[in-house]
Amino acid sequence: MDRIAGYFPASSPAARAKFLAAVQQGGARLLSSHTNTAQGPHDEDCVTDVAWIGPQDAAKLLILVSGTHGAEGYAGSGCHVAWLQERWFERVQPKDTAVLLIHAMNPHGFAWGRRVNEDNIDLNRNLIDHSRPRPENPDYAALAAHIDPPDWAEPGLSAHNRAIAQFLGGDNHDVMSKAVHGGQYMNPRGVFFGGTRPAWSNTLFRQLVAEHAAKAEHVAIIDYHTGGGVWGYCDLFIDDDHAGSQTRNWFSQVSVISEDKAAHGKNAQSETPGNLFYSLPEILPGRRVTLCLVELRTGESGGHDIVRAENWLFQHGDPKSALGLELRARMLERFYPARREWRVMVAYQSNAMLVEALCGLSAL
């Protein structure tokens, strides 16, 4: 257990060091490193690293992404380091298949322990066509003053939450409702802001996929995320409409949620605009693609308000104050639990999921 848990980092610089070491020791090779213009909390560089393992001319390609939501990248990084260090690619020996690893897709959010980037943009709401009218979210517009209040103290906070609950017609303020979680493009200082132009990470992701997936006939992507749900378990969202077959059948070691069946459900990824993994058909037109997003679940309770509180902190408070440090620690714990048992559980499930993905791809 200690060996597996040791693959998970304690900081952003440690994550990068572990990843680069794993690339070298795990039989992969570093393709490129890309430094964001904004720096981390200790004036460190914020870097996205890109690595490859497998034949350069492989017909099948699996893309693994960590850190789309910055703070969630710690867990994704640990899973990818564990997979490389345990040399799972060699164990599986997939035929005519390679893996592209994109580490810290949103490196500024990763460094600061935030879900958003240097411009308060949620990258997973940013990959829309910005030349067209942006998606509207009238529920957020109606609730904006209550979702993102300038005060984060009682009695005002309870009054805001009651107003949200009343508007939604529920007993409590459900911040995972479409009004909040569905993204918004009107308030740059609010939660789940999708931006008014392509973010740095958006442009970089498109460039990397277009360059490195150019020769592949079938491309699968697994974008790593963390969040609420049954502690220590993993849910895999799959949209394989562009794959030419039901590639959801590759998987049995994680719970599979097919996007065609979940499209009208509360947890459907397809309900939110601008998701990174949904951009592949646009970047690779006419290609066979399997689109996946995995959620490493961190528990049901205690997380509904921390995203709003953390956003308030960076917009109206002092991130380096005692309260700021407390909120940031709660934010990180919500999306990256400290208990080694959690880290080991998700690493084991991730390893099994990647074995199944590689076996499924190579058998095509």
N, C-alpha and C positions, 0 to 999 in steps of 0.2 A: 504493500500500500504506500509506504513512504517513497519508494522509487517513482511510482506513477504520480503521486501528489507533488513531488519535487519538480515535475515538468511545468507546473503552473507558476506564473510570476507574481512577485510582490509589487512590482512597479512597471511603468512603461519602458524605461531603459532596460530593466531586467528581462522583460518580454522580448525585446528586440535581440538582446544578447543570446538568450536561450534559443530563439528561432534561428539566428545565423549559425549558431553552433550545431543545431539539429540538422540544418541544411547540409553542412559540411560532413557531419558524422553519419547522416542517414542516407547518403548516396545521391542527394539532389545537387543542383547547382544554382547559384544565385544569378539571376538574369539582370536585375537592375534594382536601383534604390532611388526613391523620389522624395525630396525634402519639401515639405510644406513651407509657405512663406511665414506662417505664424509659429511661435515657439511655445514650449510647454511651461509649466508653473515654475520651473527652476532654470528657465532660459535655455533649456535643451532643445535640440532639433526634433522636429516631429516628422518621422520618416515612414514611408510605405515601402516595404521590401517585396520583391517578386522572385519566386523560385520555381524550378521545373524538375521533375523526376520522370524518367521514362524516355522512350525513343523520340527524337526531335521531330520525326515525320509521322508520328502516330495518327491513325485514322480516327481514333476515339480520344476525347479529352475530358477529364474531370477537373473542374475549376473549384477550388476551395477558397472561401473569403472569410476573413476575420475582421472585426472592428468596424463594420458598416455603421453600427451604433457604437461609438467609441468605447464606452465603459464596458460594453458587452464583449469587447475584443479580448479581454484578459482570459476569459474562458475559452473562446475560440482559439486563441494563441496556444493555450495549454494543451488543448486537444490535438492541434496540429503538430506541436512539438513532440507530444507523446507518440503520435503515429509515426513520425519520422525517426525518432530515437529508437523505437522498438522495431524499426525496419520492416514495417508491414508491407511496403511495396514489394520488397524482395520475397516475402513469404507468399504473397498472392501470385506474383509473376503474371500479371495480366497481359494478354496477347494484344499487340498493336494498340496499346493504350498508354497515355501519359497523364500526369497531374500537374496543373498549374496552381501554385499557392500564392495568394495575395494577402500579405500580412499587414494588419493595421490599415485598412482601407480608408478610415477616417482617423489619421494619426493625431490630430490635434485633440479631438474628443477622447481618444485613447489616453493621451498624456494627462489630460485634465480630469479624467474620470467622468466625463459627460457623455450623454448619448448624442449630442449635437456637435456640429463642427465649429470652426473659428468664427462663423457668422451667425451662430444660433440656428443653423439650418439642419433639419432632420434629413440626412442623406437618403433615407428610405422613403422620403416624400418628394425628393428632388429630381428623380430621373423621369420627368415628364417632358413633353415637347414644349419648350418655353416660347416657341414662336407662335403658339396657338393660345387661345384664352385658357387661363388656368382653371382647374376645378374649383367649383364653389362649394362652400360648406355653410349653408344658412344657419344651421344649428349653432355652430361655433360663433358666427357673427352675432347671434342673439344672446349668447352666453359669455362673450369675450371678457367683459368686465368682471365676471364671477370666476371664470376659469383661470385667468391670469390677473389677479388683483395686485395693486401696488402695496397692499399690506398683507402680512402673513402672521396675524396675531388675533387672539380672541378679544371681543366677541365678533369682530368682523368676519373672520374666517368661517365660523359656523353659519353666519347669515349668508355668505356666498354659497356654501355647500347646500344649504336649504333651498336656495334659489335654483341651483342646478338640478337638484332632485325634483323640485316641483315642475320645472320645465320638461324634464324627461318623463314625468308621470310615474316615478318610482319612489321607493322608500328611502333610498340613499343616492348620493351623487356618484354615478357610475362613470368614472373618468375613462373607462375603456369603451364607452359608447362612441358611435360614429362622430358625435359632436366634438369630441376631443381627439380620439385616436385616429379618426379618419383623415387628419391632416388639414392644414389651412394655409392660405397664401395671402392673407390680409394683414397679419400682425407680426412684424419681424422680431418682436420681443416676446412673443407668445410661444407656448409649447407646440410641438409637432408642426413647426413652420417649414414649408416646402421650398422657400426661396423664390426669388424673382428672376434668377438666371442659373445656368448650370454651375454647381459648386466645383471647386478644384478637384475633389475626389471623384465627382461625376465624370468630368472630362478625362481624368486619368484612367478610370475604370474602362471607359469606352475605348480609349487608345490601347490599353493592354489586351483587352479581349480581341479587338480587331487585328492586332498584330500577332498575337500568339495562338489564336484559334483559327487563323486563316486557312490552314491545311486540313483541319479536322472535318470529318464527315458528320459525326455526331458529337455534340457537346453537352455535357451535364454540368450543372452548377449546384453547389450546396453552400448557401450563405448562412453563417453561424450567428445565432442570436440567443439571448437569455431573457427570462421574464417569468411572470407569475404562472402557477400551475402546480402540479403534484411534484413536490420537492425531489430532485434527483432523477427525474424521468425526462425523456426526450420525445418530442413530437416533431414529425417530419411532414411539412406541407409540400405537396407535389402537384405541379401542373405539367402534364405530359401530352397536352393536345398537339404540340409541335414535334413530338418524338417519333411518330409513326407507329407506335405500339404502346401498350400500357406498361410503361417502365416502373410504375408504382409497385408492380409485382416482384421487383428485385428485392424488396425490403421486408424483413420479418423481425429484425432486432430492435426496431424503434416503432412507435405507433405512427401509422401513416394516415394523414388527412388529405384526401384528394380534393383539389380545389374545385373541381366541377360539382362535387357533392356539397361542399362547404360554402359555396359562393354567397349564400344568403344568411350565413351564420355569423354570430358575433365575432368569431375568431378568424374569419376568412381573410387571408392576406390579400386576396383579389379585390377586397372592398376598399383598400387604401391605395390612392394613386401614387405613382412615382417610385414603386419598389425597385430596388437594384436588380434583383434576380429576374424580374419581369422584362428587363431591357434587352435580354439576349436575342430574342427574335428580331428586334429592330437593328441591333448591331450586326447580326449574322443572318440577313434575310434569306429565306429559302432553305436554311440549314435545319437538320433534325436536332432538336434541343429538348433536354429534360430539365425542368426548372424546379429547384428545391430550396426550401428555407427550413432550417432546423431550429427549434426552440429548446434550449436546455432549461428545464423548469426549476424555478428557485423558491417556490412556495406560494401559497394562496393569500396569505395575510400580510398586511403591513406595507404594501407597495403602491396602493392606489394614489396616494397624495405625494409621494416623494418626488416624482417627476415634476409636479407643479411647484413643490417647495424648492427644489433645486433650481428650477428656472427663475423663480422669484429671487433667489439668492444672487444669481449672476446678473439679473436685470436691475434689482433694487437694493440689494444688500452688499455685504462684504465677504467674499469667498474665503478670506484669510482670517476672519474673526473667529472667536470661539464657537459661535453659532454656525458660522460658515463651515468650519472644519467638522462639526458634528453632522450637519446635513450632508456634506460630501461623503463622510464615512457611511452614513445610512444609505445613501445613493449607491455607493460601490457595493455594499453588502447585499443590497437588493438584487443587483445584477451580477454579482460575483461573490457568492457565499464563501466565507473563510474556512468553513469546516472541510478538512481533508477528505472526509467521506463523500461529500458532494462532488468534489473534484475527481475523485477516483470513479465514482458512479458514472459521471458524464463521459469521462475518458474511455471507459470500457464500452459504453454504448456507441460512442463516436467511432472507435476502432472497428466495431462490428458493422456499423452502418457503412463505413468506407470500404470495408472488404466486400460487402454486398454490392455497393455501387460499382466498384471495379470489376467484379465478376460479371455483373449484369452488362456493363458496357463492353467488356472484352468478348462476351458471347454473342454479340450482335452480328 
